[in-house]
């Protein structure tokens, strides 16, 4: 039970990194979110936490990269 709660925490942190990567520095926060997501997937087999976090990290990294390339910060 404790292992699932730690995995849920890592998945929530990965999702937070995905959201932050839309707004600031996608090439920093998206890989950090991916690493947190990989730790979460390794700790638990439940997709209830990891599947939404994976979608948020992927979309956040993609949207952040598109925004960074299109506006004032082309690459970090």
C-alpha positions as protocol buffer text, in pm:
chain_id: "A"
residue {
  index: 1
  type: UNK
  ca { x: 0 y: 0 z: 0 }
}
residue {
  index: 2
  type: UNK
  ca { x: 279 y: 243 z: 86 }
}
residue {
  index: 3
  type: UNK
  ca { x: 452 y: 167 z: -243 }
}
residue {
  index: 4
  type: UNK
  ca { x: 140 y: 267 z: -439 }
}
residue {
  index: 5
  type: UNK
  ca { x: 113 y: 597 z: -255 }
}
residue {
  index: 6
  type: UNK
  ca { x: 478 y: 679 z: -330 }
}
residue {
  index: 7
  type: UNK
  ca { x: 418 y: 588 z: -694 }
}
residue {
  index: 8
  type: UNK
  ca { x: 112 y: 815 z: -695 }
}
residue {
  index: 9
  type: UNK
  ca { x: 320 y: 1098 z: -555 }
}
residue {
  index: 10
  type: UNK
  ca { x: 583 y: 1052 z: -827 }
}
residue {
  index: 11
  type: UNK
  ca { x: 311 y: 1043 z: -1092 }
}
residue {
  index: 12
  type: UNK
  ca { x: 161 y: 1366 z: -955 }
}
residue {
  index: 13
  type: UNK
  ca { x: 503 y: 1531 z: -960 }
}
residue {
  index: 14
  type: UNK
  ca { x: 554 y: 1412 z: -1318 }
}
residue {
  index: 15
  type: UNK
  ca { x: 219 y: 1564 z: -1417 }
}
residue {
  index: 16
  type: UNK
  ca { x: 314 y: 1889 z: -1244 }
}
residue {
  index: 17
  type: UNK
  ca { x: 641 y: 1898 z: -1440 }
}
residue {
  index: 18
  type: UNK
  ca { x: 441 y: 1841 z: -1759 }
}
residue {
  index: 19
  type: UNK
  ca { x: 217 y: 2138 z: -1681 }
}
residue {
  index: 20
  type: UNK
  ca { x: 511 y: 2359 z: -1586 }
}
residue {
  index: 21
  type: UNK
  ca { x: 690 y: 2264 z: -1908 }
}
residue {
  index: 22
  type: UNK
  ca { x: 412 y: 2432 z: -2108 }
}
residue {
  index: 23
  type: UNK
  ca { x: 474 y: 2763 z: -1936 }
}
residue {
  index: 24
  type: UNK
  ca { x: 851 y: 2768 z: -1877 }
}
residue {
  index: 25
  type: UNK
  ca { x: 1154 y: 2575 z: -1999 }
}
residue {
  index: 26
  type: UNK
  ca { x: 1008 y: 2268 z: -2170 }
}
residue {
  index: 27
  type: UNK
  ca { x: 1352 y: 2120 z: -2237 }
}
residue {
  index: 28
  type: UNK
  ca { x: 1424 y: 2115 z: -1864 }
}
residue {
  index: 29
  type: UNK
  ca { x: 1095 y: 2015 z: -1701 }
}
residue {
  index: 30
  type: UNK
  ca { x: 970 y: 1759 z: -1955 }
}
residue {
  index: 31
  type: UNK
  ca { x: 1273 y: 1527 z: -1908 }
}
residue {
  index: 32
  type: UNK
  ca { x: 1248 y: 1563 z: -1530 }
}
residue {
  index: 33
  type: UNK
  ca { x: 881 y: 1471 z: -1554 }
}
residue {
  index: 34
  type: UNK
  ca { x: 969 y: 1174 z: -1772 }
}
residue {
  index: 35
  type: UNK
  ca { x: 1220 y: 1048 z: -1516 }
}
residue {
  index: 36
  type: UNK
  ca { x: 966 y: 1084 z: -1236 }
}
residue {
  index: 37
  type: UNK
  ca { x: 712 y: 900 z: -1449 }
}
residue {
  index: 38
  type: UNK
  ca { x: 955 y: 614 z: -1512 }
}
residue {
  index: 39
  type: UNK
  ca { x: 1016 y: 578 z: -1139 }
}
residue {
  index: 40
  type: UNK
  ca { x: 640 y: 574 z: -1081 }
}
residue {
  index: 41
  type: UNK
  ca { x: 587 y: 308 z: -1347 }
}
residue {
  index: 42
  type: UNK
  ca { x: 861 y: 95 z: -1195 }
}
residue {
  index: 43
  type: UNK
  ca { x: 707 y: 118 z: -847 }
}
residue {
  index: 44
  type: UNK
  ca { x: 351 y: 23 z: -940 }
}
residue {
  index: 45
  type: UNK
  ca { x: 166 y: -162 z: -1211 }
}
residue {
  index: 46
  type: UNK
  ca { x: -151 y: 45 z: -1170 }
}
residue {
  index: 47
  type: UNK
  ca { x: -220 y: 254 z: -1476 }
}
residue {
  index: 48
  type: UNK
  ca { x: -469 y: 465 z: -1281 }
}
residue {
  index: 49
  type: UNK
  ca { x: -191 y: 706 z: -1187 }
}
residue {
  index: 50
  type: UNK
  ca { x: 67 y: 658 z: -1459 }
}
residue {
  index: 51
  type: UNK
  ca { x: -144 y: 677 z: -1775 }
}
residue {
  index: 52
  type: UNK
  ca { x: -284 y: 1029 z: -1715 }
}
residue {
  index: 53
  type: UNK
  ca { x: 58 y: 1149 z: -1597 }
}
residue {
  index: 54
  type: UNK
  ca { x: 218 y: 1012 z: -1915 }
}
residue {
  index: 55
  type: UNK
  ca { x: -34 y: 1197 z: -2130 }
}
residue {
  index: 56
  type: UNK
  ca { x: 20 y: 1522 z: -1941 }
}
residue {
  index: 57
  type: UNK
  ca { x: 400 y: 1496 z: -1964 }
}
residue {
  index: 58
  type: UNK
  ca { x: 390 y: 1418 z: -2337 }
}
residue {
  index: 59
  type: UNK
  ca { x: 143 y: 1692 z: -2424 }
}
residue {
  index: 60
  type: UNK
  ca { x: 311 y: 1941 z: -2195 }
}
residue {
  index: 61
  type: UNK
  ca { x: 652 y: 1880 z: -2346 }
}
residue {
  index: 62
  type: UNK
  ca { x: 516 y: 1904 z: -2699 }
}
residue {
  index: 63
  type: UNK
  ca { x: 312 y: 2218 z: -2634 }
}
residue {
  index: 64
  type: UNK
  ca { x: 600 y: 2380 z: -2446 }
}
residue {
  index: 65
  type: UNK
  ca { x: 842 y: 2307 z: -2729 }
}
residue {
  index: 66
  type: UNK
  ca { x: 598 y: 2448 z: -2984 }
}
residue {
  index: 67
  type: UNK
  ca { x: 547 y: 2764 z: -2780 }
}
residue {
  index: 68
  type: UNK
  ca { x: 922 y: 2802 z: -2722 }
}
residue {
  index: 69
  type: UNK
  ca { x: 997 y: 2761 z: -3091 }
}
residue {
  index: 70
  type: UNK
  ca { x: 723 y: 2998 z: -3200 }
}
residue {
  index: 71
  type: UNK
  ca { x: 783 y: 3284 z: -2961 }
}
residue {
  index: 72
  type: UNK
  ca { x: 1062 y: 3467 z: -2782 }
}
residue {
  index: 73
  type: UNK
  ca { x: 1266 y: 3166 z: -2662 }
}
residue {
  index: 74
  type: UNK
  ca { x: 1343 y: 2947 z: -2966 }
}
residue {
  index: 75
  type: UNK
  ca { x: 1562 y: 2695 z: -2779 }
}
residue {
  index: 76
  type: UNK
  ca { x: 1688 y: 2685 z: -2423 }
}
